[in-house]
Amino acid sequence: MNTTELAVKTVGEVEKLTGIPRRKIKYFIERGIFLPSEKSESGYWLYSDLDVERLQVIALCKELAWPDGELKAMLDEQEFLRLEELDRQICRLSEQVRLSENRLLAARYLRARLARDGAQPLDRLHGEVLAILAGGAPALERLNQSEQTI
């Protein structure tokens, strides 16, 4: 097979062209997310222009924290990256942000309580922190209001 006629690229060329590190490309291959078009006679992967485009889309999806399993399933479909998949990922990321914000609120609340009241039984604060983790800012507001009425 004469690979020069097929305009294929080596992993080094793909890395320079796309900025995607070799180790990340290798990860995609090992996880079965991506498989280059062909191998050279000496056993090295060769990448077509379509492979390069796919790698760029995969790298973008991974930057958006796409789960490997869903990414792999989407690649098997004809229409890759439809609006429905993007909507699902936006929901997942929004939930992660909400949970992170709740953790930050809970940590700040715990710090403020410990700074204000000194060491106290953590079992009492545990319930309050769990309420903030579950309910976020509204739960924190309710806790603050209940403290003001006491």
N, C-alpha and C positions, 0 to 999 in steps of 0.2 A: 504494500500500500504506500503510495506516495503522498505523504501528509502535507507537503508544500503546496500541492494543488488545492487543498481543502481550506487554506487560510486558517489554520488552527494556531492556538497560542499555548505556550507552556505556562505552568503555574506562576513562574516568576514574571512573565509578561502580563498575566492577568492581575497579579498583585500590584505591579506598577501602574497598570491602566486604571484599575478600580480603587486602589487603596485598601482593598480587603486583604488582611494578612494571610499568609499561607496557612498558619495554624487554624484560622477560622474556616478557610476553605476545606482543610482536612477534616475539621469537626463536622461540617455539613455532609461531607462524603461518608465519614464513619457512622454518623447518625442515620444515614439513608435519606437525608433530606434532599440531597442533590447528587447526581451522578453525571460526570462529564461525558461527552459524546463518545470518546474513544481513547485508546491507549496507544502509545508509540510501540515500536518493535522492542524497545528496551524496557517496556513496562511503565512508562511515565504517562500520567493523564494528560490529555490534550483537550483544549477548550475551543469550541466554535464561538462565533459571535453571539449566537443564541444562548449558549452556555454562559457567556459573560453577562448578558442581559438578565438571565435568570438568577445568577449569583448576586447581582446588584439588588434585585427585588427581594431575594432571600435575606441579604444583609440588612436591608431596610426594615423588613418585617421583624428580624431579630432585634434591631435597635428599638422597635416598638414593643418588645418583650412578648412576641408571639410564641406560644407554646410549640415545641418541636412537633408533637403529634398532629396538631391542627395544620401547621405549616406543610408538613409532609402530605396530608390529605388534600390540601388545597392545590398542591403542585400536581396531583394526579388528575385534577379536574381540567376541563377544557378552558373555562374562563377563570383564570387565576385572579385573585384579589378582587372579588366582587364587593359591592357595597354592604351586603349582609355580613360578610366576614369582618370588614372594617368596623361596622356597627358593634359587632360582638366584642371585638378587641377594645374599642372605645369604652364599652361597658366594663370590661375586665379592668382596664387601666383606671377608670373612674372609681371603681370599688377599691382598688389598691391605694389610690390617693386618699379616699375617705378613711380607710383603715389607718393609714399613716398619719393623717391629721388627728384622728382620735387618739392614737398612741402619743403623739406630741402633746395634745391637750392633757392627757392623763399624766404624763411625766411632769409637765409644768404644774399641774394641780398638786401632785404628790410632793414636788419640791417646795411649793408655796406652803403647803400644810406643815411639812416638816420644819421649814424655816420659821414659820409662825408659832407652832405649838411645841417644837422640839420633838424628841423621840417619843413616840406613842405606839400603842399596840397596832401592829400592821394588820391584824385581822379586821379592825374597824375600817381602816383605810382601804383594805383590799376590796371590800364591797363597793366603796365609792369609786375606786379606780376602775373596777369592772363595769360599773354603770357608765362611766365616761367612755370606756372602750366600745361598749355596745351602742351608746346613744350619742356620742360626740358632744358638740356644743350645747344642744338642748339639755342634755343630761347634766352638763356642767352648770348651766344656768339654774336648773332646778336645785342642784346641790347648794349653790351659792345662795339662792333665795331661802332654802330651808335653814341655812346657817344664820341668815339675818333675822329670821323669825324666832330663833331660839334665844 
